[in-house]
């Protein structure tokens, strides 16, 4: 497993929780081998993270949120296995989001940045596993179709366009003995 090395500025601000998150995420990247991966602090407080694949360096912003999300860590580590680092997956930000989500459920704690979908951040958790499965399928589709991102976008659009399942009302769930005799109950207006 790759060894984690913190720059001096990151070591000064990294909480034990962040170091634990980094180690846990890094363990999911066996292809990085035994060489060290360096983690520093972003120069801009507006950025969540940056990656420098040829230097095996990622930079994270520990100031923007209460905790750096696993997704951000995973996304930046995924850049290290893209060209010009290790050319194991296609380069690009959308590709990075796809491979990060597909890698492990650990990285589902935050909505991806570059993979477009009709889902706001508040609803992400209820859709994360379905989106992850579509990303996994897209990687399979890529074996025979290099337009796998187009395929994935269509699948995501169809997924988020489907009607929400109808929620039963209290009256739908009420046993007959509570609502009175079956013959005494009248249908609600607008319902047959």
Order of alpha helices (4+ residues) and beta strands (2+ residues): beta-alpha-alpha-beta-beta-beta-alpha-alpha-alpha-alpha-alpha-alpha
